[in-house]
Amino acid sequence: AISAQAILARQSLAPSLTSAAVVLGGDSQSLGMQRCLGRPREIRDGEGMHDKISADMWCVTQTDLRRLRREVSKAIKQGRILPTDQDDFDPRDNVYGPTFYTVNEQLIKPVTAQAGNMSWALMKHPSGKKCDVFITHAWIEGVFEFIDKVLNSWPRGAKHAWCCMLANPQNLDISH
């Protein structure tokens, strides 16, 4: 079962948010071009991006989540995401999927490293997107189930969501 829950949260969860959020379970200098997931992608300074862009702007859209689901599914079919001793997911399963741990290690980290070490969110939206939904999750849950439930629970009128695995740069130490 997924840990995502529809809970109204006040600004205390994310002080920079301008409205209540629903808990569901800028510029950088170009350094050149490189291929990520088969497409040319501009290489950026991820650390500089995260220093310049406020954390409440490290968000994704519903479209980003749908695309991530497709990219994970494709990576499984291509053998780029594989079961591990800690995550013995069934590659034929399209309901639960691999855990966030597995997706992070085998897809998010390698792809964002190639792009310049920014988060998945800033890789997709280099200027950031203002947060109006805050998503929390358990890293052990299946990514397909999580994405499907988030998309089915997305609040009407909400545009951009902050989700730690996608918002935080997985290859950098941003604890400063």
C-alpha positions in Angstrom: 0.0 0.0 0.0 1.2 3.5 -0.8 1.9 5.9 2.0 0.6 8.9 0.1 -2.3 10.6 1.9 -4.4 13.6 1.0 -3.7 15.9 4.0 -4.0 19.6 3.9 -0.8 21.2 5.2 -0.2 24.7 6.2 2.7 27.0 5.3 4.6 25.6 8.3 5.5 22.6 6.1 7.0 24.8 3.4 7.3 28.4 4.6 7.9 29.8 1.1 4.6 28.4 -0.2 1.9 31.1 -0.7 -1.0 28.8 -0.1 -1.9 25.5 1.6 -0.4 22.5 0.0 -1.7 19.0 -0.4 0.6 16.3 1.0 0.2 13.3 -1.2 2.0 10.4 0.4 18.3 31.3 -12.1 19.8 30.8 -15.0 23.0 28.8 -15.3 25.8 29.0 -17.7 25.7 26.4 -20.4 28.6 24.1 -20.4 27.9 22.3 -23.7 25.6 19.6 -25.0 25.3 15.9 -24.1 22.8 13.2 -24.7 20.5 12.1 -21.8 17.9 9.5 -22.5 18.7 9.6 -26.2 18.0 13.4 -26.6 20.5 16.2 -26.8 20.4 18.1 -23.5 22.2 21.2 -22.4 24.7 20.5 -19.7 24.3 23.0 -16.8 25.9 23.7 -13.5 23.5 21.9 -11.1 25.1 23.1 -7.9 25.0 26.7 -9.2 21.3 26.2 -10.2 20.4 25.0 -6.7 22.3 27.8 -5.1 20.5 30.5 -7.2 17.0 29.0 -7.4 14.9 28.9 -4.3 14.0 25.4 -3.1 10.3 26.1 -3.4 10.9 26.3 -7.2 12.3 22.8 -7.5 9.0 21.4 -8.8 7.6 19.0 -11.4 4.3 19.0 -13.3 1.7 16.3 -13.9 3.2 15.9 -17.4 6.7 15.4 -15.9 5.3 12.6 -13.7 3.6 10.9 -16.7 6.9 11.2 -18.7 8.9 9.8 -15.8 6.5 6.8 -15.6 7.1 6.2 -19.3 10.9 6.6 -19.0 11.0 4.2 -16.0 9.0 1.6 -18.0 11.2 2.1 -21.1 14.4 1.8 -19.0 13.1 -1.5 -17.5 12.3 -2.9 -21.0 15.8 -1.8 -22.1 17.5 -3.4 -19.1 18.7 -0.1 -17.6 16.6 -0.6 -14.5 17.0 -4.0 -13.1 15.9 -5.9 -9.9 18.4 -5.9 -7.1 18.8 -7.9 -3.9 17.0 -5.1 -2.0 14.3 -4.6 -4.7 13.3 -7.8 -6.4 10.5 -6.1 -8.5 8.9 -8.0 -11.4 10.0 -6.2 -14.6 6.7 -7.3 -16.2 4.7 -5.5 -13.5 3.2 -2.2 -14.6 1.2 -1.5 -11.5 3.7 -1.3 -8.6 7.1 -1.0 -10.2 10.6 -0.7 -8.8 11.1 1.3 -5.6 12.3 4.9 -5.4 15.6 3.6 -4.2 16.1 1.6 -7.4 14.8 4.3 -9.7 17.0 6.9 -8.0 20.2 4.8 -8.3 19.6 3.4 -11.8 17.8 6.3 -13.6 17.6 9.6 -11.7 21.3 9.8 -10.5 22.9 8.7 -13.8 20.7 11.0 -16.0 21.0 14.0 -13.8 24.8 13.5 -13.5 25.1 13.6 -17.3 23.0 16.8 -17.4 25.1 18.6 -14.8 24.1 17.2 -11.4 20.9 19.2 -10.8 17.7 17.7 -9.6 15.3 16.0 -12.0 12.9 19.0 -11.5 15.5 21.6 -12.4 16.8 19.4 -15.3 13.2 19.6 -16.7 12.6 23.2 -15.7 15.9 25.1 -15.4 14.2 28.3 -14.2 12.1 26.4 -11.7 8.3 26.2 -11.2 6.6 27.8 -8.2 5.3 25.1 -5.8 1.7 24.8 -4.9 1.6 21.0 -4.0 4.0 19.3 -1.6 4.4 15.5 -2.0 5.9 13.2 0.5 6.5 9.5 0.0 8.3 6.4 1.3 11.4 5.4 -0.7 10.4 1.8 -0.4 7.1 2.2 -2.4 6.7 1.3 -6.0 7.2 4.3 -8.4 4.3 3.3 -10.7 1.8 3.0 -7.9 3.0 6.2 -6.4 2.8 8.2 -9.7 -0.6 6.8 -10.5 -2.0 7.7 -7.1 -0.5 11.2 -7.1 -1.9 11.9 -10.6 -5.3 10.6 -9.6 -5.3 12.7 -6.4 -3.8 15.9 -8.0 -5.7 18.9 -6.6 -7.8 20.9 -9.1 -6.0 24.0 -10.2 -2.6 22.9 -8.9 0.2 23.1 -11.4 3.6 22.3 -9.8 4.5 19.8 -7.1 7.6 19.5 -4.9 8.6 15.8 -4.4 11.9 15.2 -2.6 13.3 12.5 -5.0 12.7 14.8 -7.9 13.3 18.1 -6.2 16.6 17.5 -4.4 19.7 17.0 -6.5 20.5 13.4 -5.8 24.2 13.7 -6.8 25.0 16.8 -4.7 25.3 17.7 -1.0 23.1 20.7 -0.6 23.1 20.6 3.2 24.7 24.0 3.4 
